[in-house]
Amino acid sequence: EYAYLDSRVNIKKLVIVGPVKLNDSEKSYFESIRKLISIKIEYWAYEKSENDLGKKFLIY
């Protein structure tokens, strides 16, 4: 998010990586954040115990 504060940096999207899947209220809150900022933002839930890289992240 520091790059977001520097207008000289061209940001294509912000990615938040966290250890938990979002519940319904968290998804709703995240959607409200998306509407407030002009940059694409994603939340990636990281599944530590998953060995298959294709299933390692759940992207919101």
Buried (B, 14 or more C-beta within 10 A) or exposed (E): EEEEEEEEEEBEEBEEEEEEEBEEEBEEEBEEEBEEEEEEBBBBBEBEEEEEEEEBBBEB
